[in-house]
Amino acid sequence: MKRRTGLVALGLVVAGLAACSGGQIVPSPEPASSPGVGTTYETLDDLRDAFVAAGGACEHWTLVPVPPAEGMDVGSCDDDAALVLLRGPDETRLHVSELKEGSEMSGFGGEFLFGPNWIVNARECAGLAPAMGGTVATYSPHEDIRSPVSPITTSRSWRVGSDLAPGPYVVHGFYARRDAAGDVIDSDSAWMWNERTLMVVSPSDSLVELDGVAVPAALSPAFDPVANLSRRGTYRVGRDVVPGRYRLVGWYVMGQRLDATLETIEEVSGEFGATVTIEPTDFAVMFQAASIEPL
């Protein structure tokens, strides 16, 4: 059975926002950027409407439950963009600082749009800024954790064989593998700073569409989903995840043990959590949960 793709747990859109405020990521010691100049939005619906009016896609709108102590309202557009309404400039300054640190430490950098009391984490932030009245913050990865090879650039189709060698890649962003007829063989995405997914390119593939970055798995640094509070993704066994028993915490969780072609070896799921045992012979593990805990 093939790995399921495009899985998004309710609440993953705040993995790089609300989860950071719990003290797991230390804000940068330098003074944080001042809150973005421009429009202040009264409600989350107002922020969503402005996002759509500026050209953002939001066919499916989901309110994300966040504990009141976090001091924010969060919504997800098409499981692809996070819209966050905060109490005021001080809270915005804190979260922008945390996003900066998390984005840099992810190894891939990032881009966010923010205003006096809001943050938008989406693609094409620069194009949204004029209409929404905010500031674009773009951060580069730290040099000492950057991959030793240049990652594949964004928004391009790559011909397998001539442009892109077959094999496994660690992806931060979106990919789709296509056959000679142009049909999608496999696709997945990992947009939040603390998510990764895997792509295994076959010699029989024709094209790979990529929006984000992809690094050959053998050259990509280890990325621990437990330490990074990841809520979903696909990770390498032995490099990112240590073999053993893990508890998947949350509602409607799922985990899959995968072989070297990302075919499912075993799937576990549960309405109120589940346990998965990762074997040393597994190539990768995919999970969707509020958190993953070693047992």
Rosetta blueprint (number, residue, H / E / L):
1 M L
2 K E
3 R L
4 R L
5 T L
6 G L
7 L L
8 V L
9 A L
10 L L
11 G L
12 L H
13 V H
14 V H
15 A L
16 G L
17 L L
18 A L
19 A L
20 C H
21 S H
22 G H
23 G L
24 Q L
25 I L
26 V L
27 P L
28 S L
29 P L
30 E L
31 P L
32 A L
33 S L
34 S L
35 P L
36 G L
37 V L
38 G L
39 T L
40 T L
41 Y L
42 E L
43 T L
44 L H
45 D H
46 D H
47 L H
48 R H
49 D H
50 A H
51 F H
52 V H
53 A H
54 A L
55 G L
56 G L
57 A L
58 C L
59 E L
60 H L
61 W E
62 T E
63 L E
64 V E
65 P L
66 V L
67 P L
68 P H
69 A H
70 E H
71 G L
72 M E
73 D E
74 V E
75 G E
76 S E
77 C E
78 D L
79 D L
80 D L
81 A E
82 A E
83 L E
84 V E
85 L E
86 L E
87 R L
88 G L
89 P H
90 D H
91 E H
92 T H
93 R H
94 L H
95 H H
96 V H
97 S H
98 E H
99 L H
100 K H
101 E H
102 G H
103 S H
104 E H
105 M H
106 S L
107 G L
108 F L
109 G L
110 G E
111 E E
112 F E
113 L E
114 F E
115 G E
116 P L
117 N L
118 W E
119 I E
120 V E
121 N E
122 A L
123 R L
124 E L
125 C H
126 A H
127 G H
128 L H
129 A H
130 P H
131 A H
132 M H
133 G L
134 G L
135 T E
136 V E
137 A E
138 T E
139 Y E
140 S L
141 P L
142 H L
143 E H
144 D H
145 I H
146 R L
147 S L
148 P L
149 V L
150 S L
151 P L
152 I L
153 T L
154 T L
155 S L
156 R E
157 S E
158 W E
159 R E
160 V E
161 G L
162 S L
163 D L
164 L E
165 A L
166 P L
167 G E
168 P E
169 Y E
170 V E
171 V E
172 H E
173 G E
174 F E
175 Y E
176 A E
177 R E
178 R E
179 D L
180 A L
181 A L
182 G L
183 D L
184 V E
185 I E
186 D E
187 S E
188 D E
189 S E
190 A E
191 W L
192 M L
193 W L
194 N L
195 E L
196 R L
197 T E
198 L E
199 M E
200 V E
201 V E
202 S L
203 P L
204 S L
205 D L
206 S L
207 L E
208 V E
209 E E
210 L E
211 D E
212 G E
213 V E
214 A E
215 V E
216 P E
217 A L
218 A L
219 L L
220 S L
221 P L
222 A L
223 F L
224 D L
225 P L
226 V L
227 A L
228 N L
229 L L
230 S L
231 R L
232 R E
233 G E
234 T E
235 Y E
236 R E
237 V E
238 G L
239 R L
240 D L
241 V E
242 V L
243 P L
244 G E
245 R E
246 Y E
247 R E
248 L E
249 V E
250 G L
251 W L
252 Y L
253 V E
254 M E
255 G E
256 Q E
257 R E
258 L E
259 D L
260 A L
261 T L
262 L L
263 E E
264 T E
265 I E
266 E E
267 E E
268 V E
269 S E
270 G E
271 E L
272 F L
273 G L
274 A E
275 T E
276 V E
277 T E
278 I E
279 E L
280 P L
281 T L
282 D L
283 F L
284 A E
285 V E
286 M E
287 F E
288 Q E
289 A L
290 A L
291 S E
292 I E
293 E E
294 P E
295 L L
